[in-house]
Amino acid sequence: MIVTPESIQLNIAQGMATTHLTVIGDGQHFEAVVVSEAFSGKTRVQRHQLVFQTLGDRMRAEIHALSMKTFTPQEWQKQSAITRL
């Protein structure tokens, strides 16, 4: 079964509330940007664990590599402002 960015994005969206979510990739290596209020007060490792939970066994069986950037909505707003400069 071929893993697509869309299928990963769907799993994440179904498993947690997000305000922004993008996933890109080539079928083996994927990159995700996830913005969620659930990340408030969490370390980077805890944030990644929350996302990995939404993917369940797919992380062990189907997805070879997933890098991610995780933000709270407030952090995302600041990041977006910096990018526009």
CYANA upper distance limits for C-alpha pairs under 8 A (distance plus 0.5 A):
  2 ILE  CA     27 GLY  CA      7.01
  3 VAL  CA      7 SER  CA      7.23
  3 VAL  CA      8 ILE  CA      8.04
  3 VAL  CA     27 GLY  CA      5.94
  3 VAL  CA     28 GLN  CA      7.88
  3 VAL  CA     62 GLU  CA      7.35
  3 VAL  CA     63 ILE  CA      7.48
  4 THR  CA      8 ILE  CA      7.05
  4 THR  CA     25 GLY  CA      7.87
  4 THR  CA     26 ASP  CA      8.19
  4 THR  CA     27 GLY  CA      6.27
  5 PRO  CA      9 GLN  CA      6.57
  5 PRO  CA     23 VAL  CA      5.77
  5 PRO  CA     24 ILE  CA      5.81
  5 PRO  CA     25 GLY  CA      6.33
  5 PRO  CA     26 ASP  CA      8.45
  5 PRO  CA     27 GLY  CA      8.02
  5 PRO  CA     30 PHE  CA      7.55
  6 GLU  CA     10 LEU  CA      6.57
  6 GLU  CA     23 VAL  CA      7.56
  7 SER  CA     11 ASN  CA      6.82
  8 ILE  CA     12 ILE  CA      6.82
  8 ILE  CA     23 VAL  CA      7.66
  8 ILE  CA     55 LEU  CA      7.84
  9 GLN  CA     13 ALA  CA      6.57
  9 GLN  CA     21 LEU  CA      7.62
  9 GLN  CA     22 THR  CA      7.26
  9 GLN  CA     23 VAL  CA      6.38
 10 LEU  CA     14 GLN  CA      6.55
 11 ASN  CA     15 GLY  CA      6.64
 11 ASN  CA     54 THR  CA      6.60
 11 ASN  CA     55 LEU  CA      6.48
 12 ILE  CA     16 MET  CA      6.68
 12 ILE  CA     51 VAL  CA      7.06
 12 ILE  CA     54 THR  CA      5.79
 12 ILE  CA     55 LEU  CA      7.09
 13 ALA  CA     17 ALA  CA      6.94
 13 ALA  CA     18 THR  CA      7.17
 13 ALA  CA     21 LEU  CA      8.20
 14 GLN  CA     54 THR  CA      8.07
 15 GLY  CA     53 GLN  CA      8.38
 15 GLY  CA     54 THR  CA      5.28
 15 GLY  CA     55 LEU  CA      8.46
 16 MET  CA     36 SER  CA      8.44
 16 MET  CA     51 VAL  CA      8.45
 16 MET  CA     54 THR  CA      7.62
 17 ALA  CA     36 SER  CA      6.80
 17 ALA  CA     37 GLU  CA      8.25
 17 ALA  CA     38 ALA  CA      8.10
 18 THR  CA     34 VAL  CA      7.36
 18 THR  CA     35 VAL  CA      6.02
 18 THR  CA     36 SER  CA      4.99
 18 THR  CA     37 GLU  CA      7.80
 19 THR  CA     34 VAL  CA      8.50
 19 THR  CA     35 VAL  CA      6.07
 19 THR  CA     36 SER  CA      6.31
 19 THR  CA     73 PRO  CA      7.52
 20 HIS  CA     33 VAL  CA      8.06
 20 HIS  CA     34 VAL  CA      6.52
 20 HIS  CA     35 VAL  CA      5.53
 20 HIS  CA     36 SER  CA      7.88
 21 LEU  CA     32 ALA  CA      7.74
 21 LEU  CA     33 VAL  CA      6.13
 21 LEU  CA     34 VAL  CA      5.26
 21 LEU  CA     35 VAL  CA      6.82
 22 THR  CA     32 ALA  CA      6.09
 22 THR  CA     33 VAL  CA      5.81
 22 THR  CA     34 VAL  CA      7.30
 23 VAL  CA     30 PHE  CA      7.30
 23 VAL  CA     31 GLU  CA      6.11
 23 VAL  CA     32 ALA  CA      4.83
 23 VAL  CA     33 VAL  CA      7.07
 24 ILE  CA     30 PHE  CA      6.11
 24 ILE  CA     31 GLU  CA      5.89
 24 ILE  CA     32 ALA  CA      7.05
 25 GLY  CA     29 HIS  CA      6.01
 25 GLY  CA     30 PHE  CA      4.59
 25 GLY  CA     31 GLU  CA      6.68
 26 ASP  CA     30 PHE  CA      7.23
 28 GLN  CA     63 ILE  CA      6.98
 28 GLN  CA     64 HIS  CA      5.88
 28 GLN  CA     65 ALA  CA      6.92
 29 HIS  CA     63 ILE  CA      8.17
 29 HIS  CA     64 HIS  CA      6.78
 29 HIS  CA     65 ALA  CA      5.32
 29 HIS  CA     66 LEU  CA      6.56
 30 PHE  CA     65 ALA  CA      6.60
 30 PHE  CA     66 LEU  CA      5.23
 30 PHE  CA     67 SER  CA      6.79
 31 GLU  CA     66 LEU  CA      6.13
 31 GLU  CA     67 SER  CA      5.33
 31 GLU  CA     68 MET  CA      5.97
 32 ALA  CA     66 LEU  CA      7.74
 32 ALA  CA     67 SER  CA      6.84
 32 ALA  CA     68 MET  CA      5.07
 32 ALA  CA     69 LYS  CA      6.81
 33 VAL  CA     68 MET  CA      6.20
 33 VAL  CA     69 LYS  CA      5.36
 33 VAL  CA     70 THR  CA      6.47
 33 VAL  CA     71 PHE  CA      8.43
 34 VAL  CA     68 MET  CA      7.87
 34 VAL  CA     69 LYS  CA      6.83
 34 VAL  CA     70 THR  CA      5.43
 34 VAL  CA     71 PHE  CA      6.87
 35 VAL  CA     39 PHE  CA      8.44
 35 VAL  CA     70 THR  CA      6.35
 35 VAL  CA     71 PHE  CA      5.25
 35 VAL  CA     72 THR  CA      5.90
 35 VAL  CA     73 PRO  CA      6.38
 35 VAL  CA     76 TRP  CA      7.30
 36 SER  CA     40 SER  CA      8.47
 36 SER  CA     70 THR  CA      8.30
 36 SER  CA     71 PHE  CA      7.02
 36 SER  CA     72 THR  CA      5.67
 36 SER  CA     73 PRO  CA      6.65
 37 GLU  CA     72 THR  CA      5.75
 37 GLU  CA     73 PRO  CA      6.72
 38 ALA  CA     72 THR  CA      7.96
 39 PHE  CA     43 THR  CA      8.46
 39 PHE  CA     47 ARG  CA      6.22
 39 PHE  CA     70 THR  CA      8.13
 39 PHE  CA     71 PHE  CA      7.32
 39 PHE  CA     72 THR  CA      6.12
 40 SER  CA     72 THR  CA      6.48
 42 LYS  CA     46 GLN  CA      6.18
 42 LYS  CA     47 ARG  CA      6.57
 43 THR  CA     47 ARG  CA      6.68
 44 ARG  CA     48 HIS  CA      6.74
 44 ARG  CA     70 THR  CA      7.98
 45 VAL  CA     49 GLN  CA      6.65
 46 GLN  CA     50 LEU  CA      6.81
 47 ARG  CA     51 VAL  CA      7.07
 47 ARG  CA     70 THR  CA      7.22
 48 HIS  CA     52 PHE  CA      6.58
 48 HIS  CA     68 MET  CA      8.06
 48 HIS  CA     70 THR  CA      7.96
 49 GLN  CA     53 GLN  CA      6.60
 50 LEU  CA     54 THR  CA      7.30
 51 VAL  CA     55 LEU  CA      7.40
 52 PHE  CA     56 GLY  CA      6.87
 52 PHE  CA     59 MET  CA      7.56
 55 LEU  CA     59 MET  CA      6.69
 56 GLY  CA     60 ARG  CA      8.50
 57 ASP  CA     61 ALA  CA      6.62
 57 ASP  CA     62 GLU  CA      8.48
 58 ARG  CA     62 GLU  CA      5.45
 58 ARG  CA     63 ILE  CA      6.44
 59 MET  CA     63 ILE  CA      5.52
 59 MET  CA     64 HIS  CA      7.77
 60 ARG  CA     64 HIS  CA      8.38
 71 PHE  CA     75 GLU  CA      6.00
 71 PHE  CA     76 TRP  CA      6.05
 72 THR  CA     76 TRP  CA      6.60
 73 PRO  CA     77 GLN  CA      6.65
 74 GLN  CA     78 LYS  CA      6.94
 75 GLU  CA     79 GLN  CA      6.56
 76 TRP  CA     80 SER  CA      6.45
 77 GLN  CA     81 ALA  CA      6.72
 78 LYS  CA     82 ILE  CA      6.80
 79 GLN  CA     83 THR  CA      6.74
 80 SER  CA     84 ARG  CA      6.86
 81 ALA  CA     85 LEU  CA      7.24
